[in-house]
């Protein structure tokens, strides 16, 4: 399984800005977005670990400029069990 | 909110000629930021965490509480009166009880009232006439407490149920005013009720808490011609901040809206005159400063407004004649009883009635003055001892609660338990420990409480 990167923002606009920056900054795929509730939106990307780190960094920097950045995280080597966890998100994206 | 340091932040630091970037323990530093710092030879310096203990006397300037300079009356109860009243509460022989914001101590008279009900149940078996009379007497006593007409008073089982009855009595789909303004200082149950009614078409907005207070300007800004109801607390349960109800009522009414006041956090500690304060609806319960037990609450509704409220949280006691046993139509009671639901909480009503009698006997105005004196003592001493007092220092803008915030690594409930070992009942809530005295509390007891609290927080 590829590395995973997460950027969580408060508000949709900051999330879109982050997603755009992440996709432009590195060779990553946007797995999906999750609306966590209370205005929180998480953008999830996957790719090789270097790309994901660069994408998360760029996404965070961009989100901060237009809205509220809540959290960032990179899972370099996700456990295989997470595959099932993200299956639903991938399907939702389709 | 976490601060997040990115590569771009390091780049900016470099452009500004900085040699180090300081961040605190809550900051997330991305790997790219760390890499950039290494590349540009910029030191990433983690700032030391703030002191963990709540007592930082050497750094905090002591504040002084303020009270109105001229006072028309005696300033509360004399020491002799307090000592006499203490005899009414057996637990006060061995315990300092300043957890009244959660549950007041048991009085002999309240216990006796409960026993009267138990005795009637035991010996007579079924005595509905006497039991319901007890409920009516409790409603009358409550009406006396807030200067209302008994017809304007309904009995309920909790403020959650009472608020639900009120919220459900507005036809939100047809009502042209859709907004309800509530506050971030509400006891959460009230907001849950309003939020749950959004599915029927009402829209909920919140007045923010700023520095532990609610500002009148925010009422003025947020309440508008679309607002049906402003649902607000008299006193903030976290830190005891007390609002100017009359000033809020003026704003609310100038916009053609209604004021619903939750007085649970302070009923029994100050005079409430619903007419003078121009309150449209009021809810409260009895287990705190009204000396009762859980299971009972009251609703007040201004007589002229009653007709418009048709609750869907209802039941047979909300009907004009519950004993008609009609089944095909609703016939809401003429008075505030229309907010009632099922069989009333009889045993809790017996307790509530006697508790409120005690409060009316001592006198809410005198209780208020006594508590202001105790507040002043608690605030000043807390400040002198370096405790993190988060209550307002103007005692006129404060209810009975004085709240002390504990340090990040401390658990307020653990502090409550430790204080209990010292025979002191305080009340933990979130990150604060609340000291909430009543008319039976002596000034020297407040001194003992604050000193012991400082000791526990420093252990």
Contacts between the chains, C-beta under 8 A, distances in Angstrom:
chain1	res1	chain2	res2	distance
A	53	B	30	7.0
A	53	B	31	4.8
A	53	B	32	5.8
A	54	B	32	6.0
A	56	B	30	6.3
A	56	B	32	7.9
A	57	B	6	4.9
A	57	B	7	4.9
A	57	B	8	7.7
A	57	B	30	4.5
A	57	B	31	7.4
A	57	B	32	3.6
A	57	B	33	6.8
A	58	B	6	7.7
A	58	B	7	7.9
A	58	B	8	8.0
A	60	B	4	5.2
A	60	B	6	4.8
A	60	B	30	6.4
A	61	B	6	4.2
A	61	B	7	7.0
A	61	B	8	4.0
A	61	B	9	7.4
A	64	B	4	7.2
A	64	B	6	7.5
A	68	B	1	6.9
A	69	B	4	5.6
A	70	B	1	6.8
A	70	B	2	7.0
A	71	B	2	5.8
A	71	B	4	7.3
A	71	B	28	7.0
A	72	B	4	5.5
A	72	B	28	5.9
A	72	B	30	6.3
A	74	B	30	8.0
A	74	B	31	7.0
